[in-house]
Amino acid sequence: MKRKEDENMLDHIEQARSEVKEHDLVKTELLSIITAEMKEVIGDIKRFMMTNIEFINKNLELIKELEKECIDEVNRVKNMENLLEKLSKLKVQDRKAIKFYSCQTLGHYVSECQNRRKKYGKTTKHQ
């Protein structure tokens, strides 16, 4: 009888061992699947971040260009104000002498504005 109990006990232990091995295999497989999924998600996140970084860098470059153009425009306006102040102090005959030059400069300025609008996709023209 003791021998039969020992055999039953050994069978029970062997069955428990096989269940533990199966459980460990399932656990290992699950960990492998989860790890693979996490790697894929991390890869997607990295690609998304790189795309956003490229987009942000392009926008920063555009902002820098526009900032430079704004500074140039402010400087042009300041120069025009200085010219207008100087013109107001000139005599009538001197004003007539530089009228032709002023018209050419203004025409060039309008052309530059139109070119800038075309560059950024705006089709509005000065009337």
Secondary structure, DSSP 8 states (H G I E B T S, - for coil): -HHHHHHHHHHHHHHHHHHHHHHHHHHHHHHHHHHHHHHHHHHHHHHHHHHHHHHHHHHHHHHHHHHHHHHHHHHHHHHHHHHHHHHHHS-HHHHHHHHHHHHHHHHHHHHHHHHHHHHTT------
